[in-house]
């Protein structure tokens, strides 16, 4: 909430940011398994980019990623993720082509459910 008056010339000297759409958007998607292991959730775009860059970097077997206020460990060697505070809450992860035609159920993106489950 703004607590000070805004000057009249504030909008006269605007600087616009170039299109923030990444030009090198990846053609892969990272997903984590649902609790019942019968369907998948996609990571959000930013997390996918971070995971993909780390995966391609090949320097570490694991990375830590802040997701929804929690730090998660992504283990590329074992292809799992878990909250750092709860290492027993393991979920499988997978790396797939974005437009893969294999039949899997995707529940949603980053914990936000689709109105109906969809298959790739």
N, C-alpha and C positions, 0 to 999 in steps of 0.2 A: 504494500500500500504506500502510495506517495505521500510524504509528509511535508513537502515543501512546494511552493508555487513553481510552475513550469513557465519559463520565459516565453514570450511570444515568438522569438526568433529561433527557438529550439529546433523546429522542423525545417528551417531554411538552409541548414548546412548538413544535410544527411549524407552519410556514406553508406553505400549499399554493398553488401557482401556478394561475391560471385556465387553462382549456383553451388550449393553444398553437396549436390549429388556426387558420390564418388565415381570417378571415371573408370576405375579399375574394379568395379563391383565383381565379386567372386561368383563363379557359377556353381559353387558348392554350398550346401547348407549343413549346419550342425544341429543335431537333435539329441534330446535326452529322453529316456524311457519314462513312461507313466508309472505310477506306483504298482499297477497290476501287471506291468510288463507286456501288455497287449497292444499298446498304442504308443505314439511318440508326441513329444512337444518340440517345436522348433525354438532355438535360441533366438533372441531379438537380433536385429541386423548388426548393431554395434558389437555385441558379444560374439556373433559369428565371425566378424572381421578380425577381432582380437584373437579368437581361438585359431582361425585359419592362418593368420600371420605367425603365431607361435608354433603351430603345427609345421608350417613350411620352413621355419627358422631352424628346426632340428637341434637347437642348443640344449633344451631341457626336456625331460620326460613329463614334467608337470608344470602347470602354471596356476596362479591364484587369480581369481576374477571376482570382482564385486558385483553381485547380482541381487537386486531387490533388498539392499541393505545387509546382505550376508556375504561372507567370503567363501567361495567355493573353490575346491581344488579340482582341476581338470587333469586327469592322468592319461596321457596319450599312449603309453605302453600298454596299460590294461584297458583302455577305452572306457573309463568310468568317470563319474563326478561324485563329489560328496561335499557337504558343508564342513569347513575346517573345524568347527566346534563339535561336529557330530560325525566322525569318520566312519561310523557303522551304517549311516544312511546312504548307501551306495545306489547309484542309478547308472545304467549303461548309457553310453553316448555312441553316436555314429556320425560319420561324415558321408554325405550323399550328394550326387549331382542334383542341382536344384529342380530340374525338370525330369527327374528319373521316373520312368513309367512303371516301376515295380509297385505292386499293390500293398501299401501300408496305410495304417490309419493315423492321421495327424489330428490331434485333439485341439491344438491352438498354437499360439506363439507366446513365449515367455510367460506362461501361466494364465494367459487370457484365452478362454475357450472360444472356438468358432461356434456360431449358432447351431451348426450341425457338423458332425465329424466328416472329414473329407479324406479322400485318398489321393495320392500323387498321380 
